């Protein structure tokens, strides 16, 4: 691995450069992060599960790819370069994947992510110009109850029988944020964009929650 590159290190100050699914080293001090990156401790590799609110010191919630695969919050992460990322996935595929290979790849510098077919190894590991990430297999919500229940689970809250939660979504196209002002069984209405209903599939494809997580459910949770 190359020597430590400060432009690859992220914290609550510059967290916008980190996305859900990124493969990183995670730590709570810069010294610890630097040691991981310089020594190439691949058993410490982790996947970004959530980027929390920037009021949090430990803003990155990650899941370890090896060992007990614990989920925890950290103050700093170090993103791998394209080459490092590819080598990390070769290592993960061989030693930690457990045959549930939900991978995506894209050309370096392009965010058009595509599925990688399962097999002995992804053929694109042989090309230095591709970047990889772990993909959760999500599906769109099917009704307003699924949206509300999932939102409450993420927020750790509840609402009364005479109210609905205030839900904010972010456009994948513009990065602008919008508040949901009406729930229907077909989808949601966001008047700041249009009065028409955004149906569940369209919502899933074009919006995320503000932390970048999917507006949908893991398929096995259906």
PAZAPA-4460 file (N, C-alpha, C; in steps of 0.05 Angstrom, whole numbers, plus 32768, in hexadecimal, padded with zeros to 4 digits):
% residues 222
    n_x    n_y    n_z   ca_x   ca_y   ca_z    c_x    c_y    c_z   seq   type   mol
   8011   7FE8   8000   8000   8000   8000   8011   8019   8000     1      X     A
   8009   802E   7FF3   8018   8047   7FF3   8019   8053   800F     2      X     A
   802B   8066   8013   802C   8074   802D   8012   8084   8031     3      X     A
   800E   808B   804B   7FF5   8098   8053   7FF1   80B2   8043     4      X     A
   7FD9   80B6   8039   7FD2   80CE   802A   7FBC   80DD   8039     5      X     A
   7FC2   80F5   8041   7FAF   8104   8051   7F95   810A   8042     6      X     A
   7F96   810C   8028   7F7E   8111   8018   7F6B   80F9   8019     7      X     A
   7F74   80E2   8021   7F63   80CA   8023   7F57   80C6   803F     8      X     A
   7F5E   80D8   8052   7F54   80D6   806D   7F3C   80E9   8070     9      X     A
   7F28   80DF   807E   7F0F   80EF   8081   7F06   80EF   809E    10      X     A
   7EF8   8105   80A6   7EED   8108   80C0   7ED3   8117   80BE    11      X     A
   7EC9   8122   80D4   7EB0   8131   80D3   7EB4   814B   80C4    12      X     A
   7ECD   8153   80BF   7ED2   816C   80B1   7ECE   8169   8093    13      X     A
   7ED5   8152   8088   7ED3   814E   806B   7EC6   8134   8064    14      X     A
   7EB1   812D   8073   7EA4   8113   8070   7E96   810F   8056    15      X     A
   7E91   8125   8047   7E82   8122   802D   7E91   8111   8019    16      X     A
   7EAA   810C   801D   7EB9   80FB   800B   7EB6   80DE   8010    17      X     A
   7EA6   80D6   8024   7EA3   80BA   802B   7E86   80B1   8024    18      X     A
   7E83   809A   8018   7E69   8090   8010   7E64   8075   801E    19      X     A
   7E4A   806E   8022   7E43   8054   802C   7E4C   803F   8018    20      X     A
   7E59   802A   8022   7E64   8015   8011   7E82   8018   800D    21      X     A
   7E8E   802F   8013   7EAB   8032   8010   7EBA   801F   8022    22      X     A
   7ED1   8015   8019   7EE2   8005   8029   7EF8   8016   8034    23      X     A
   7EFC   8014   804F   7F0D   8027   805D   7F1C   801A   8074    24      X     A
   7F30   8028   807E   7F3A   8023   8099   7F2C   8038   80AB    25      X     A
   7F25   8030   80C3   7F17   8042   80D6   7F25   8043   80F1    26      X     A
   7F27   805A   80FC   7F34   805D   8116   7F2A   8076   8124    27      X     A
   7F32   807A   813D   7F29   8092   814C   7F40   80A5   8151    28      X     A
   7F58   809F   8147   7F6E   80B2   8147   7F7C   80B1   812C    29      X     A
   7F88   80C7   8124   7F96   80C8   810B   7FAF   80B5   810C    30      X     A
   7FBC   80B3   8123   7FD3   80A2   8125   7FCB   8084   8120    31      X     A
   7FB5   807C   812C   7FAC   8060   8128   7FA5   805C   810B    32      X     A
   7F97   806F   80FF   7F90   806D   80E3   7FA8   806B   80D1    33      X     A
   7FBC   807C   80D7   7FD4   807C   80C7   7FE3   8061   80C9    34      X     A
   7FE4   8056   80E1   7FF1   803C   80E4   7FE4   8026   80D4    35      X     A
   7FC9   8026   80D4   7FBA   8012   80C4   7FC0   8015   80A6    36      X     A
   7FC0   802D   809C   7FC4   8032   807F   7FE1   802C   8077    37      X     A
   7FF4   8034   8088   8010   8030   8081   8018   8013   8082    38      X     A
   800E   8004   8095   8016   7FE8   8098   8005   7FD5   8087    39      X     A
   7FEE   7FDF   807D   7FDC   7FCF   806C   7FD0   7FB8   807D    40      X     A
   7FC2   7FBF   8093   7FB6   7FAB   80A4   7F9B   7FA4   8099    41      X     A
   7F9B   7F92   8086   7F82   7F8C   8077   7F6C   7F7F   8089    42      X     A
   7F74   7F73   809F   7F60   7F67   80B0   7F50   7F7D   80BE    43      X     A
   7F59   7F96   80BD   7F4A   7FAD   80C8   7F38   7FBB   80B4    44      X     A
   7F37   7FB1   809C   7F26   7FBE   8087   7F09   7FBE   8090    45      X     A
   7EFA   7FD3   8089   7EDE   7FD6   8091   7ECF   7FE2   807A    46      X     A
   7EB4   7FDE   807B   7EA2   7FE9   8067   7E92   8000   8075    47      X     A
   7E8F   8017   8068   7E7F   802C   8072   7E61   8025   8070    48      X     A
   7E53   8024   8087   7E37   801E   8087   7E26   8037   8087    49      X     A
   7E2F   804B   8096   7E1F   8064   8099   7E33   807B   809E    50      X     A
   7E2D   8092   8093   7E3A   80AB   809B   7E27   80BB   80AC    51      X     A
   7E2D   80BE   80C5   7E1B   80CA   80D8   7E1B   80E9   80D5    52      X     A
   7E0A   80F6   80E5   7E08   8113   80E5   7E23   811F   80ED    53      X     A
   7E2A   8136   80E0   7E44   8142   80E5   7E47   814F   8100    54      X     A
   7E32   814D   8111   7E35   8155   812D   7E42   8140   813E    55      X     A
   7E45   8128   8132   7E51   8111   8140   7E70   8112   813C    56      X     A
   7E7F   810D   8152   7E9C   810B   814F   7EA3   80F2   8140    57      X     A
   7E97   80DB   8149   7E9B   80C2   813B   7E85   80C0   8125    58      X     A
   7E8C   80CB   810E   7E77   80CF   80FA   7E73   80B7   80E7    59      X     A
   7E87   80A4   80E7   7E86   808E   80D4   7E7E   8074   80E2    60      X     A
   7E68   8068   80DA   7E60   804E   80E4   7E69   8039   80D0    61      X     A
   7E7B   8027   80D9   7E87   8014   80C6   7E83   7FF7   80D1    62      X     A
   7E85   7FE4   80BF   7E84   7FC8   80C6   7E9F   7FBB   80BD    63      X     A
   7EAC   7FAE   80D0   7EC5   7FA0   80CA   7EBF   7F89   80B6    64      X     A
   7ED1   7F85   80A3   7ECD   7F70   808F   7ED8   7F55   8099    65      X     A
   7EE8   7F55   80AE   7EF4   7F3C   80B8   7EF0   7F39   80D6    66      X     A
   7EF7   7F22   80E0   7EF4   7F1D   80FD   7ED7   7F1C   8106    67      X     A
   7ED0   7F2B   811B   7EB5   7F2A   8125   7EA2   7F3C   8115    68      X     A
   7EAD   7F4B   8101   7E9E   7F5C   80EF   7E8C   7F6F   80FF    69      X     A
   7E97   7F7B   8114   7E89   7F8D   8125   7E82   7FA7   8116    70      X     A
   7E6C   7FB4   811F   7E64   7FCE   8115   7E69   7FE2   812B    71      X     A
   7E77   7FF8   8124   7E7D   800C   8138   7E81   8027   812B    72      X     A
   7E82   803C   813B   7E85   8057   8131   7EA2   8061   8135    73      X     A
   7EAC   806F   8121   7EC8   8079   8122   7EC9   8096   8119    74      X     A
   7EDE   80A4   8123   7EE2   80C0   811D   7EF0   80C4   8102    75      X     A
   7F01   80B1   80F9   7F10   80B4   80E1   7F0E   809B   80D0    76      X     A
   7F0F   809F   80B5   7F12   8088   80A3   7F26   8090   808E    77      X     A
   7F32   807B   8083   7F46   807E   806D   7F3C   806F   8055    78      X     A
   7F36   807C   803F   7F2C   806F   8027   7F43   8064   8017    79      X     A
   7F3E   804C   800B   7F52   8040   7FFB   7F53   804B   7FDF    80      X     A
   7F6A   804C   7FD3   7F6D   8053   7FB7   7F61   803D   7FA6    81      X     A
   7F5E   8042   7F8D   7F53   802E   7F7B   7F63   8014   7F7C    82      X     A
   7F7D   8016   7F7B   7F8E   7FFE   7F7C   7F8C   7FF0   7F97    83      X     A
   7F8D   8000   7FAD   7F8A   7FF5   7FC8   7F6F   7FE8   7FCC    84      X     A
   7F5B   7FF5   7FC1   7F3F   7FEA   7FC3   7F3D   7FCF   7FB5    85      X     A
   7F48   7FCD   7F9E   7F47   7FB4   7F8F   7F56   7F9E   7F9E    86      X     A
   7F6E   7FA4   7FA9   7F7D   7F90   7FB7   7F6E   7F88   7FD1    87      X     A
   7F60   7F9B   7FDE   7F51   7F95   7FF6   7F3A   7F82   7FF0    88      X     A
   7F2D   7F86   7FD9   7F17   7F74   7FD2   7F21   7F58   7FCA    89      X     A
   7F39   7F57   7FBE   7F44   7F3D   7FB8   7F49   7F2E   7FD2    90      X     A
   7F53   7F3C   7FE6   7F58   7F30   8001   7F3E   7F29   800E    91      X     A
   7F2A   7F3A   800D   7F10   7F35   801A   7F02   7F1D   800C    92      X     A
   7F04   7F1C   7FF2   7EF7   7F06   7FE3   7F03   7EEB   7FEB    93      X     A
   7F1D   7EEB   7FF0   7F2B   7ED2   7FF6   7F27   7ECA   8013    94      X     A
   7F27   7EDD   8026   7F28   7ED7   8042   7F0F   7EDE   8052    95      X     A
   7EFD   7EEF   8048   7EE7   7EF8   805A   7ECC   7EFB   804E    96      X     A
   7EC8   7EF3   8035   7EAF   7EF9   8027   7E98   7EE7   802E    97      X     A
   7E9D   7ECF   8038   7E88   7EBC   8040   7E74   7EB7   802A    98      X     A
   7E7D   7EBA   8011   7E6C   7EB4   7FF9   7E52   7EC3   7FF7    99      X     A
   7E52   7EDB   8003   7E3A   7EED   7FFE   7E44   7F06   7FF1   100      X     A
   7E4C   7F03   7FD7   7E5B   7F18   7FCA   7E4A   7F2D   7FBD   101      X     A
   7E40   7F3F   7FCD   7E30   7F55   7FC2   7E43   7F6D   7FBB   102      X     A
   7E4F   7F6B   7FA4   7E63   7F7F   7F9C   7E59   7F90   7F84   103      X     A
   7E62   7FA9   7F84   7E5F   7FBA   7F6D   7E7A   7FC5   7F65   104      X     A
   7E7C   7FCD   7F4C   7E95   7FD9   7F42   7E8F   7FF1   7F31   105      X     A
   7EA2   8003   7F2E   7EA0   8019   7F1B   7EBB   8020   7F11   106      X     A
   7EBD   802E   7EFB   7ED6   8038   7EF1   7EDF   804E   7F03   107      X     A
   7EF8   804F   7F09   7F03   8063   7F1C   7EFB   807F   7F12   108      X     A
   7EF0   808F   7F24   7EE7   80AA   7F1E   7ECB   80AC   7F13   109      X     A
   7EBE   8095   7F0F   7EA2   8095   7F05   7E91   8087   7F19   110      X     A
   7E7A   8093   7F20   7E68   8089   7F35   7E52   8077   7F2A   111      X     A
   7E56   806D   7F11   7E42   805B   7F05   7E48   803F   7F0E   112      X     A
   7E3D   8037   7F26   7E43   801D   7F32   7E33   8007   7F24   113      X     A
   7E41   7FF0   7F1F   7E34   7FD9   7F12   7E38   7FC0   7F24   114      X     A
   7E27   7FAD   7F20   7E29   7F94   7F2F   7E41   7F83   7F25   115      X     A
   7E4E   7F75   7F38   7E62   7F62   7F32   7E56   7F46   7F34   116      X     A
   7E59   7F36   7F20   7E4E   7F1B   7F21   7E5D   7F0A   7F35   117      X     A
   7E4E   7EF9   7F43   7E5B   7EE6   7F56   7E6C   7ED1   7F46   118      X     A
   7E80   7EC7   7F52   7E91   7EB3   7F45   7EAA   7EAE   7F56   119      X     A
   7EBE   7EA2   7F4B   7ED6   7E9D   7F5A   7EE3   7EB7   7F63   120      X     A
   7EE3   7ECA   7F51   7EEB   7EE5   7F59   7EE1   7EF8   7F43   121      X     A
   7EDC   7F11   7F4A   7ED2   7F25   7F36   7EE8   7F29   7F21   122      X     A
   7EE0   7F26   7F08   7EF4   7F29   7EF3   7F02   7F44   7EF3   123      X     A
   7EF3   7F58   7EFD   7EFE   7F74   7EFC   7F15   7F78   7F10   124      X     A
   7F19   7F64   7F22   7F30   7F67   7F34   7F4B   7F68   7F25   125      X     A
   7F4A   7F60   7F0C   7F62   7F60   7EFC   7F68   7F7A   7EEF   126      X     A
   7F57   7F8E   7EF3   7F5A   7FA8   7EE6   7F5E   7FBE   7EFB   127      X     A
   7F74   7FCD   7EF8   7F7B   7FE1   7F0C   7F68   7FF9   7F0C   128      X     A
   7F58   7FFC   7EF7   7F48   8015   7EF4   7F2D   8013   7F01   129      X     A
   7F25   7FFC   7F0D   7F0B   7FF9   7F19   7F0C   7FFD   7F38   130      X     A
   7EF6   8006   7F43   7EF3   800A   7F5F   7EDC   7FF8   7F68   131      X     A
   7EDD   7FEE   7F81   7EC9   7FDB   7F8B   7EBD   7FE4   7FA5   132      X     A
   7EA4   7FDB   7FAA   7E98   7FDF   7FC4   7E84   7FC9   7FC9   133      X     A
   7E7C   7FC5   7FE2   7E68   7FB1   7FEA   7E4D   7FBE   7FE7   134      X     A
   7E3B   7FAF   7FDA   7E20   7FB9   7FD5   7E0C   7FAA   7FE7   135      X     A
   7DFB   7FB8   7FF5   7DE5   7FAC   8002   7DCE   7FA8   7FEE   136      X     A
   7DC1   7F92   7FEF   7DAC   7F8D   7FDB   7D91   7F97   7FE6   137      X     A
   7D8B   7FB0   7FDE   7D73   7FBE   7FE7   7D5D   7FBB   7FD2   138      X     A
   7D45   7FC1   7FDB   7D2E   7FC2   7FCA   7D1E   7FDC   7FD2   139      X     A
   7D0D   7FE6   7FC0   7CFD   7FFD   7FC8   7CE8   7FF6   7FDD   140      X     A
   7CDF   800A   7FEC   7CC9   8006   7FFE   7CB0   7FFE   7FEE   141      X     A
   7C9E   7FF1   7FFB   7C85   7FE9   7FED   7C6D   7FF9   7FF6   142      X     A
   7C70   8007   800D   7C5A   8017   8017   7C65   802B   802B   143      X     A
   7C54   803E   8034   7C5D   8053   8047   7C65   8048   8062   144      X     A
   7C59   8032   806B   7C60   8026   8085   7C7D   801D   8085   145      X     A
   7C86   8011   806F   7CA2   8008   806E   7CB5   8020   806F   146      X     A
   7CAE   8036   8062   7CBF   804E   8063   7CC0   8058   8080   147      X     A
   7CA9   805C   808C   7CA7   8067   80A7   7CB6   8055   80BB   148      X     A
   7CB1   803B   80BA   7CBD   8028   80CC   7CDC   8029   80C9   149      X     A
   7CE5   802A   80B0   7D02   802A   80AC   7D0E   8044   80B6   150      X     A
   7D01   805A   80B1   7D0B   8074   80BA   7D0D   8074   80D9   151      X     A
   7CF8   806A   80E6   7CF9   8069   8103   7D0F   8057   810E   152      X     A
   7D14   8041   8100   7D29   802E   8108   7D44   803C   8105   153      X     A
   7D48   804B   80EF   7D61   8059   80EC   7D65   806F   8100   154      X     A
   7D4F   807D   8107   7D50   8093   811A   7D4F   808A   8137   155      X     A
   7D47   8072   813B   7D44   8068   8157   7D2E   8076   8166   156      X     A
   7D19   807E   8158   7D04   808E   8164   7CE9   8081   8160   157      X     A
   7CD4   8091   8166   7CB9   8088   8163   7CA7   80A0   815E   158      X     A
   7C8F   809C   8155   7C7C   80B2   8151   7C61   80AA   815D   159      X     A
   7C51   80BE   8162   7C37   80B9   816E   7C23   80AF   8159   160      X     A
   7C0C   80A6   8163   7BF7   809D   8151   7BEB   80B3   8141   161      X     A
   7BF0   80CC   8148   7BE3   80E3   813A   7BF8   80F3   812B   162      X     A
   7C10   80E8   8126   7C24   80F7   8117   7C35   80E4   8107   163      X     A
   7C44   80F0   80F4   7C57   80E1   80E3   7C73   80EE   80E7   164      X     A
   7C88   80DF   80E4   7CA3   80EA   80E7   7CAA   80FE   80D0   165      X     A
   7CBB   8110   80D5   7CC5   8123   80C1   7CDC   8115   80B3   166      X     A
   7CD9   810F   8099   7CEC   8100   808A   7CF9   8111   8075   167      X     A
   7D14   8111   8074   7D23   8121   8060   7D32   810D   804E   168      X     A
   7D32   8114   8034   7D40   8104   8020   7D53   8115   8010   169      X     A
   7D67   8108   8004   7D7B   8117   7FF4   7D7B   810C   7FD7   170      X     A
   7D7A   811E   7FC4   7D7B   8116   7FA8   7D97   810B   7FA0   171      X     A
   7D98   80F4   7F93   7DB1   80EA   7F89   7DBC   80FA   7F72   172      X     A
   7DAA   8108   7F65   7DB2   8118   7F4D   7DBE   8133   7F55   173      X     A
   7DB0   8141   7F67   7DB8   815D   7F6E   7DC5   8160   7F89   174      X     A
   7DC3   814B   7F9B   7DCB   814D   7FB7   7DBA   8160   7FC7   175      X     A
   7DA5   816B   7FBC   7D92   817C   7FCB   7D81   816B   7FDD   176      X     A
   7D79   8177   7FF4   7D69   8169   8008   7D4C   8173   8007   177      X     A
   7D39   8160   800B   7D1D   8167   800A   7D0E   8159   8021   178      X     A
   7CF9   8166   802B   7CE9   815B   8040   7CD0   814E   8034   179      X     A
   7CCA   8135   803D   7CB2   8127   8035   7C9A   8134   8043   180      X     A
   7C86   813C   8034   7C6F   814A   8040   7C55   813A   803D   181      X     A
   7C56   8124   802E   7C3E   8114   802C   7C46   80F7   8026   182      X     A
   7C39   80E4   8034   7C3D   80C7   8030   7C25   80BB   8024   183      X     A
   7C28   80AC   800E   7C12   809D   8003   7C1B   8080   8001   184      X     A
   7C08   806E   7FF9   7C10   8052   7FF6   7C20   804E   7FDD   185      X     A
   7C1F   8061   7FCA   7C2E   805F   7FB1   7C4A   806C   7FB3   186      X     A
   7C4E   807E   7FC7   7C68   808C   7FC9   7C65   80A4   7FDA   187      X     A
   7C76   80B8   7FD5   7C77   80D1   7FE6   7C75   80E9   7FD4   188      X     A
   7C6D   80FF   7FE1   7C6C   8119   7FD3   7C80   812C   7FE1   189      X     A
   7C90   813A   7FD1   7CA3   814E   7FDA   7C9D   8168   7FCB   190      X     A
   7C8C   8179   7FD5   7C83   8191   7FC7   7C99   81A4   7FBD   191      X     A
   7CB0   81A3   7FCB   7CC6   81B4   7FC2   7CD0   81AD   7FA7   192      X     A
   7CCA   8194   7F9E   7CD2   818B   7F83   7CB9   818C   7F71   193      X     A
   7CA4   817E   7F79   7C8C   817C   7F69   7C76   8171   7F7B   194      X     A
   7C5D   8176   7F72   7C46   816B   7F82   7C3F   814F   7F7A   195      X     A
   7C4C   8144   7F66   7C45   8129   7F5E   7C51   8115   7F72   196      X     A
   7C48   80FC   7F71   7C52   80E7   7F83   7C6B   80DB   7F77   197      X     A
   7C80   80D9   7F88   7C98   80C9   7F81   7C92   80AD   7F89   198      X     A
   7C8F   809B   7F76   7C89   807F   7F7D   7CA2   8072   7F89   199      X     A
   7C9D   805B   7F97   7CB3   804F   7FA7   7CCB   8048   7F97   200      X     A
   7CC8   803D   7F7F   7CDF   8036   7F6F   7CEF   804E   7F66   201      X     A
   7CE1   8064   7F5F   7CEF   807C   7F57   7CFD   8089   7F6F   202      X     A
   7CF0   8087   7F86   7CFC   8092   7F9F   7D16   8083   7FA5   203      X     A
   7D15   8069   7FA2   7D2C   8058   7FA7   7D43   805E   7F95   204      X     A
   7D3D   8063   7F7B   7D52   8067   7F67   7D5F   8083   7F68   205      X     A
   7D4F   8097   7F71   7D59   80B2   7F6E   7D5E   80C1   7F89   206      X     A
   7D58   80B4   7FA0   7D5C   80C2   7FB9   7D69   80B0   7FCD   207      X     A
   7D76   80BC   7FE1   7D81   80AE   7FF9   7D77   80BD   8011   208      X     A
   7D7B   80B1   8029   7D79   80C1   8041   7D91   80D4   8043   209      X     A
   7D90   80E7   8056   7DA5   80FB   8057   7DC1   80EF   805D   210      X     A
   7DC2   80D8   8069   7DDB   80CB   806F   7DE6   80BA   8058   211      X     A
   7DD7   80BA   8042   7DDF   80AB   802B   7DD5   808E   802A   212      X     A
   7DC6   8086   803F   7DBB   806B   803F   7DA3   8068   802C   213      X     A
   7D9E   804F   8024   7D89   804A   8010   7D6D   8050   801A   214      X     A
   7D5C   805A   8008   7D40   805E   800E   7D32   8044   8006   215      X     A
   7D37   802F   8016   7D2C   8015   8010   7D35   8001   8025   216      X     A
   7D2D   7FE8   8023   7D33   7FD3   8036   7D45   7FBE   802A   217      X     A
   7D56   7FB2   803B   7D65   7F9A   8033   7D51   7F85   802A   218      X     A
   7D57   7F77   8015   7D44   7F64   800A   7D3C   7F4E   801D   219      X     A
   7D4F   7F46   802E   7D49   7F31   8041   7D38   7F3A   8058   220      X     A
   7D34   7F55   805A   7D23   7F60   8070   7D06   7F61   8067   221      X     A
   7D00   7F5B   804E   7CE4   7F5D   8045   7CD2   7F4B   8054   222      X     A
***
